[in-house]
């Protein structure tokens, strides 16, 4: 697919373009409204297409739980391997589409890799994530940033104190959630490790507060997010924060999201997840 179309969709999904303007520009790039309509299914997520671990997988206990947050009860997907063994906890943080079937699937993948995985729904205060992705993105924009951060800090506490948790907790986030994972690293003294997939970077002056080890995945074609890397890395070095950065050349923003045919990069996505699991095991199981 034309990179200009992918870049246009990225601007739209991150609130830099309205839907009418997006569709108009898409039609111009595609050569007409009919061609634009044909492209839309490729740009949008297809959750049935990429489910890897079914909700009823016999190897897992997966359920919807609620925990107390700053804005009231927060709904979350909790997944763990069957049994009684204590496990390190991992907060799985969704993109700006809310807690959708894809992120619930990612939480189950993390559980199969040996973690107690909790995927909170940032839109719980609005009754939960709607099926309409445009509506979900609109609601994400209405969230109070501090209250939302506090809800995810409460998720770290919930996992740390869970009967099946070893007390060691990490986080992994994607896009909007990658930025939130970075913010958890800044604001939580209980977090031991954070993995940010193409996430917005913290302000340089906040970096010295980070105590967790960081793993940072970036897409080579993601100019919008990548512009913040130099200042972030400089601050990390000055503060002596333990971190690793991987750049996936030729990959687009959201390259790990295997429900999106246009942006998913199988090689980059699988390698980044392998590195994520290895990193979390190293930091949380030692």
N, C-alpha and C positions, 0 to 999 in steps of 0.2 A: 504494500500500500504506500502511496505517496507520503513522504515524511511531512509534507506541509499539512496534509489532512490529519495525521496523528498529532502534530503540534497544535493544530486548531482545536481538536477534541480535548487535548490536555488543558488548553486555556479555558474551554467551556466548563470542563468538569471541576476546575479549581476556581470558578466564580469570576473569571476575568472577562467572560462574554455572556450575554443573555442568550436564551434559547433561540429567540427569533433571529438575532444577529448570527448566531452559530449556524443555523440552518440555511440562512441566506448565503453565508460565505462558503458553506459546504457545497451548496448547489453550484456556486461559481467554480470551485475547484474540481468538482466531479463532472461538470459539463451539463448540469440540468437537475431539476428536482427529482426526476425519476431515478437518475443515477445516484443522487444523494440518498434517496430512500433505500436503494439497494445496499448502500454502504453502511447504513446505520446499524443493522444487526451485527456486522463485523466489529463495529466500534464499541457496542454495548456488551455488557457481561451476560454470559449464558451459563447459569449456575449448574444446570443439569449436565453440561458438557464435560466438566472437569472434576466431578466429585470423586475423591480418591478413597475416603474412609466413610462408609455409610453410618448414619446415626445409630443404627442397631447392630453395629459390628460386634460380634460376640466376644472379642478380645478386650472390649472397653466397657466402662461405666460412663455414660454421657447423659447429662441432665441439665435442665434449666434451674438455676438457683437465684436467690436474691440476697444481697448483702447491704448493710447500711452505708449510705453515702452522704455527701454534703447536701444533695438535693432530694433526699428521700431514698427509698429502696432502689437499688440498681440491679437490673436484670442482667444475667450473665450465663453463658454456656460453660459448664464445668465438665472436664473430661479427664479420665485417668485409666490406666490399665487395671483390669480386674485384679483383686487381691487386697491384701492389707499392708503391703510394704510401703514404707514412707518414701516420698519422692520430693525432689526439688520442685518448686513452683515456678510457673511462667505465666505472666500476664500477656495475653495476645490482644493486640490493639488494632482495631479495624481502620479502613480507609475512611474517606469522607462520605461514604455511602451507608455508614452505620453497620450494625451487626447483621450481616447478610449470610446466606447459606455458605458462601465461600469461606468467610472467616471462621464460621463454626467448623467447617471442614479442616481448616488449618489448625484449629485448636485440637481436633481429634488426631491429626497427624502428629502434633507435638506430644500428645498423650502416648501414642504408639512408640514414640522415640524415648519414652521413659520419664515423662514429666507430668506433674499435676497442672493441667492447663486451664486457665480461666480467661474467657473472652467476654469482657463487659460490653454492654450496649450503652454508648454515650447518650443515646436518645431516649433512655428509660423515662426521663421526666416528662417526655411528650407522649408517653404511652408505648414507646418502643419504636424500632425502625420500621418505617412503612415499606411496602413492596415497591413503590414508585421511587426509583433512584433519584429523580429530579427533586422530589419532595424531601427525600432524606438529605440530600446536599443542602437544600434550603434550610432545613432544621439544624443541620450542623452549624450553619452560619449564624444561627440565633443563640447558640450556647454561650453562656458566660464562661470565659476562659479559666478563671481562677476556680470557680465551682466545679468545672469539668475536670481540671487537674486534681482537685481534692477527691473527686469520685474515683479517679484512677489510683491515687495514693491510698485510698481506702481499700482498693482491690489488692494492693501489695500487702497491707495489713491482714486482710481476710485470708490470703493464701498463707502468709507466714504463720498464722495461728490455726490453720486447718489441721485436723487430726491426722491427715495423711501426708502432711508436708514436713520436710526435714527442718524447716525454718529458713532455708536458703531460697531466695526468690530472685528471678530475673524477669526481663520483659522483652518482647519482640513486637515491633509495630511497622505498619506499611503506610507510606504516603502520609496522610494526616496523622495516622497512628505512629509513623516513624518520628514525626515531630514530637508527639506525646511521649514516646519512649525516651527521647532526649530530655524532655522536661522532667520525667520521672527521675532520670539520672541526676539532674540538677537538684531536685527537691526532696528526694527520699534517701535517708541514711540507711534504710533497710535493704535497698536494692543492691545486689551484688554484680549484676551484669545487665547490659541493655544492648539490644540489636535494633538498629534503625535502617529500614529499607527506604532509600530515597526520601528521607525525612528532613523537614525544615530544621536548621541548626539553631541552637540556643544563642543568645547574645554573648559575645566574647567575655564580657565582665562577669557572666554567671558561671562560666566554665570551671573556675577554681573550686566551686562548690561540689563538683562531681566526684564521688567516691567509687562509683561502679566502674568496672571495665567496660569498654565500648567496642562494638563491632559495627562498622558503618558500610553499608552497601549503596553504591551509586551507579546510575545508568549513564553511559557515555554520551547519549544524545539528549540528556535532560538538562539543558542549559539553565532553565529557571531555578532548579534546586542546586545545581552544581556551582552556581555563582557564589554561594555562601561557604564553599569548602575551604578556600584559602584562609580566611579569617578564623574559621572554626579550628582548623588544624594548627594554626599558629598559637591559638589560645590553649589548645590541648597540650602542646609541647611545653609551653611556658608554665603551665600548671602541673606538669608531670603526671597527667592522667594516662592510664594504660589504655591504648586503643589500637585498632587495626582498621585500615580503610581498603576497600576493594572497589575498583572501577571496572565496570563491565562494558567494554568498548562495543559500540554498535547496538547497544540495547536501549530501549526506550523506558521512560518513567513507567512504573507498574509492570516491569518485565517479569515479576514473580507471579502475577495474577493469571493463572492458567484458565480462567473463565473468559478471558478477553483475547479473541483471536488476533486482533490487530497489533497488540502490544506485547503479548506473552512471548518470551524468548526461552525455549525449553532448556537449552544448554546453560544459559546464565541463571535461570530460575532454579534449576536443580543443583547447580554448583553452590549458589548462594545459600540455599536451604541446608545443604550438606555442611557447609562452613558454619552455619548458624547452630546446628545441632551439636557439632563438635565443640564450638566455643562455649555454648551453654553447659554442656557436660563438664568441660574443663573448669569452668568458673563456679559451677553450682554443686558439683559432686565431689570435688577435692576436699 
